[in-house]
């Protein structure tokens, strides 16, 4: 039964996700919460791993989630489920799309879809930022108000904020390659972990 659930969940994600892997993150999170497959912190870890490994983030995420939920075959089923809609849609509509690419209706549809893609990506950024900038205990229990009342600084993950700032500087000012930034951030994370 779990294999069928994994396939249907990731098929839906693959079918209704426009804008690439980052736009899929809120949909994946919604399915995880509905099925209790992973905790929020486990999901964020999987996103980080999917980001660092070769291949599309959506396929990598599906593989990791499926593996975590149901082992090797769960990973295969989830990966197949998320990739199948794209394959089918491309085969079906590729000829039609190029014929009607400049049609006003087609232009209007994509005009409406683009802002939603930006919203989905921003939503994914907020989900990841919550676990990066706030301590896991506060995020998982949702006790922001209580923690703010007792000690506002206790909810902030200063190490995460420092790594974020260093990463931004490395990417924007020094234009380092993202892989180098990921490796450097991982090394800084290990350093902070052992300093604690």
C-alpha positions in Angstrom: 0.0 0.0 0.0 2.8 2.4 0.8 4.3 1.9 -2.7 1.0 2.9 -4.3 0.7 6.0 -1.9 4.3 7.0 -2.8 3.6 6.6 -6.6 0.3 8.6 -6.4 1.8 11.3 -4.2 4.8 11.9 -6.4 2.9 11.5 -9.6 0.6 14.4 -8.4 3.7 16.4 -7.5 5.3 15.8 -10.9 2.0 16.5 -12.7 1.2 19.8 -11.0 4.6 21.3 -10.5 5.6 24.1 -12.8 8.9 26.0 -12.5 11.3 23.2 -11.6 12.4 21.5 -8.5 12.3 24.4 -6.1 8.6 25.0 -7.0 8.0 21.4 -6.0 9.3 21.8 -2.5 6.0 23.1 -1.0 4.1 20.3 -2.7 6.5 17.6 -1.5 6.3 19.1 2.1 2.5 19.0 1.9 2.5 15.3 0.9 5.0 14.5 3.6 2.8 16.1 6.3 -0.3 14.4 5.0 1.3 11.0 5.1 3.7 11.5 8.1 6.6 10.1 6.1 9.3 12.6 7.5 9.7 15.3 10.1 10.4 18.9 8.9 14.0 18.7 9.9 14.5 15.4 8.0 12.8 17.0 4.9 15.2 20.0 5.0 18.2 17.7 5.3 16.9 15.8 2.3 16.6 19.0 0.3 20.2 19.9 1.2 21.4 16.5 0.1 19.3 16.6 -3.1 20.8 20.0 -3.8 24.4 18.7 -3.5 24.0 15.5 -5.5 24.0 15.4 -9.3 20.7 15.5 -11.1 17.4 17.5 -10.7 16.4 18.4 -7.2 12.9 17.1 -7.6 14.0 13.6 -8.7 16.7 13.5 -6.0 14.2 14.6 -3.4 11.6 12.0 -4.5 14.3 9.3 -4.4 15.4 10.2 -0.9 11.9 10.5 0.5 10.8 7.2 -1.1 13.9 5.5 0.3 13.3 6.9 3.7 9.6 6.0 3.7 9.9 2.5 2.2 13.5 1.5 1.5 15.1 0.8 -1.9 11.9 0.0 -3.8 10.2 3.1 -2.3 12.9 5.2 -3.8 12.4 3.6 -7.2 8.6 4.0 -7.0 8.8 7.7 -5.9 11.4 8.6 -8.6 9.3 6.9 -11.3 6.2 8.6 -10.0 7.7 12.1 -10.1 9.4 11.7 -13.5 6.5 10.0 -15.4 4.2 13.0 -15.7 6.9 15.1 -17.4 7.8 12.4 -19.8 4.1 11.8 -20.8 3.3 15.5 -21.1 6.4 16.3 -23.2 5.5 13.4 -25.5 1.9 14.5 -25.8 2.1 18.2 -26.1 5.5 18.9 -27.6 4.2 19.0 -31.2 1.1 21.0 -30.3 3.0 23.5 -28.1 5.4 24.5 -30.9 2.5 24.9 -33.3 0.6 27.3 -31.0 3.6 28.8 -29.1 2.7 32.4 -30.2 -1.1 31.9 -29.8 -2.5 34.7 -27.5 -4.2 32.1 -25.1 -0.9 30.3 -24.6 0.9 33.6 -23.9 -1.9 34.5 -21.4 -1.7 31.2 -19.6 2.1 31.5 -19.1 1.6 35.1 -18.0 -0.5 33.8 -15.2 1.6 30.8 -14.3 5.0 32.7 -13.9 4.0 34.6 -10.7 2.7 31.4 -9.1 6.1 29.8 -9.8 7.8 32.7 -8.0 5.4 32.3 -5.1 6.1 28.5 -4.9 9.9 29.1 -4.9 9.5 31.9 -2.2 7.4 29.5 -0.1 10.1 26.9 -0.4 12.7 29.5 0.7 10.6 30.4 3.8 10.3 26.7 4.8 14.0 26.2 4.5 14.8 29.5 6.2 12.7 28.6 9.2 14.8 25.5 10.0 18.1 27.3 9.1 17.6 30.4 11.2 15.6 29.1 14.2 16.4 26.2 16.6 14.7 22.9 15.6 12.9 22.6 18.9 11.1 25.9 18.4 10.2 25.1 14.7 9.0 21.5 15.4 6.8 22.5 18.4 5.7 25.9 16.9 6.4 27.6 20.2 7.7 30.9 18.8 5.5 33.0 21.0 6.5 31.3 24.2 10.2 31.4 23.3 10.0 35.0 22.4 8.3 35.9 25.7 11.0 34.2 27.8 14.2 34.9 25.8 13.9 36.3 22.2 17.5 35.4 21.4 17.0 31.8 22.4 15.0 31.0 19.2 17.7 32.2 16.8 20.2 29.8 15.3 23.2 32.2 15.1 25.4 29.6 13.4 22.9 29.2 10.6 22.7 33.0 10.2 26.5 33.3 10.0 26.7 30.5 7.4 23.9 32.3 5.4 25.8 35.6 5.4 29.1 34.0 4.5 27.4 32.1 1.6 25.7 35.2 0.3 29.0 37.1 0.3 30.8 34.2 -1.4 28.2 33.9 -4.1 27.4 37.6 -4.8 30.6 39.5 -4.0 33.3 36.8 -4.8 31.2 34.9 -7.4 32.4 31.5 -6.1 30.9 28.5 -7.8 27.8 27.1 -5.9 29.5 23.7 -5.4 32.4 25.4 -3.6 30.0 27.4 -1.5 28.1 24.2 -0.5 31.3 22.4 0.4 32.6 25.4 2.4 29.3 25.8 4.2 29.3 22.1 5.1 32.9 22.5 6.5 31.8 25.5 8.5 28.8 23.5 9.8 31.1 20.7 11.0 33.3 23.3 12.7 30.4 24.9 14.5 29.1 21.5 15.5 32.3 20.6 17.2 32.8 24.0 18.8 29.4 23.7 20.5 
